Amino acid sequence: MGVGKTTVARRLARDLGVASIDVDSYLHRKHGKDANQLFKQRGEKGLRRLEAAALAECSAMGPAVISCGEGIVALPRNRSLIAQQGFAVLLESSMEGSLARVRSLRTRPLLAQGCDTDKLWCERKPLYDEAARAHIDVQGKSTAEVAAEVTVVLKKAGIYRP
């Protein structure tokens, strides 16, 4: 949350020569509403179902770097799909720094609703850990540095061969 997933994904995709797909942007294009609007209209469960369908559709588009919203891990089927068809890299920063960035924006549906961010983090952290096959600390690093680190991880895992 607030670690630069979309920005890093775009840079990484460019560096690897593949498509960059943002699940939230895909949802917005498909439904004509952003995640906040979909959350207000359909509730959290409805939003999570739409995210799951969008993730499955995006995963079928071929080689790509896919950036997902923080809540994508809430459903077991999403974590399963990520494990089967992808290689998830968790970008990490200090919780305080990340939350400070996103709290000021109020663009995250649950944060806009005033949820307890500490509780949310504690609930989701094990899910992030389950989904991620690699962790990268982004604190104090540029987008290019983080993308380069992800590239090294992908090479070591045999996912990317230049």
N, C-alpha and C positions, 0 to 999 in steps of 0.2 A: 504494500500500500504506500503510494507516494515515493517509490524508489526509481521511477523513470522507466518502467517496463515498456511502454509504447515507444519512447524515444530510443531506447537501447535496441528494441526489436527492429525498428526501421534501419538503424545503423548496421546491425548484424546482418539483416537480410541483404542490404546493399553490399556489404563486404563478402557475403557468401554467394551472391548472384541468384538469390531466390526471392519469391514474393514475401511481402510483409502483410500480415492480416491481423487486424485488431478486432477481436470479437465484439467489443462494445460498439465500434464504428459499423461493423457488419449488421448488428442488431438495429442500429439507428437507420441505416439505409433500407433494411428490409421492412421495418415496421413504422418508419417515419417518426419515431420517438426515441429520445435518449433513455438511458437506464433509469434515471430518476422518474421520468414520466411513466415508463412501463411499470416501475415499482408502485407508483401512486395508483395507477390504473388497475393493475393485476395483483398487487401484493408481492411479498417476497417469494412465495412459492411459485406464483405465475412467472415472475422474472426469472427464477432459477430454471424453470422448464424451458423458457425461451432461450436462455443461455446454453442449456444442454443441447438443444436442437441446433443452435448456431455453431457451437463447438464441433458437433458432428459434421455439419455441412462444411465448415472451414477446413476440418481435418481431411476431407475428401477432395480438396482442391489441388492436391499435389504438393511437391516440396515447397515448404514455406516456413517462415518464422511466425508463430502465432502468439500474440500477446493477449492475455485474458484478464478480466477483472478479478478483483480479490475474492469474490464470492463463488467463482467457478468451482472451487474445491468442495463446496458445501454438499454436492450430490455425489454419492459413491460412483454412479455411472460415469461422471466426468473424470474422476480420478482414474477409473478403469480405462477409459478411452485414452487418456493422456499416457498411461503406462503402456498400453498396447500399441498405440500409433505414434507416440511422440517421445520426446526426451525433454523433460521439464527441468529448467534451471531456475532456482529460486534466487531472486535478487534481494539481498538483505541490507538493511540499514538500521540504525538505532530506531527503536520504536518511537522515541520522543521526536526525532527529526522527521520521520515519515509521517507521523500523525499530525505534527505541526503543519506540514505542507498541505495535507489533504483537509484538515479541519478548516483551514482558511478558505478553501475553495467551495466546500459544501456541495461537491459534485458527486459524492458517493451516496447512494440511496440510504443506506443505514445510518451514515453519519449525518445526513441531512435530517433524519428523523430524530437525531439526538441520542443515539444509542450509546451504551457504555463501551468506549473504545478499548479499554483494558480488558474487559470481559470478552469482547469480540476477538481480540488478538489471542487471548488464552484459548478460546474455543477453536480458532482456525489454525493456530501454529502447528498442532499435530497433523492436521490435514495437509498443510503445505509441505511438511516434512515427508509425509507419506507419498505425495505426488512427485516431489522433486528428486531427481537423480544426481543433482549437483547443487551446491550453494555457492554464491559469490557475494562477497561483501562489497557494496558499492560506495560506502562512506568515503567521501573525499576524492572520488575518482571521476574522471571525465567519461562521457558517453563512449568515446573511442577506446578508452582503457578497459571499460567493462565489456564492450563488444569483443575486444581482442582476447580478454580472459575467457569469455564464453567460447570463442573459436578454438582456443587451446583445449578446453574441456571436450568440445565436440570432436576434435581430432583424436584425442586420447581414447574416447569412447568408440571410435570408428564410425561416427555418424557423418563426419565431414572429411572428405578427401579432396584436397585441391587439385 
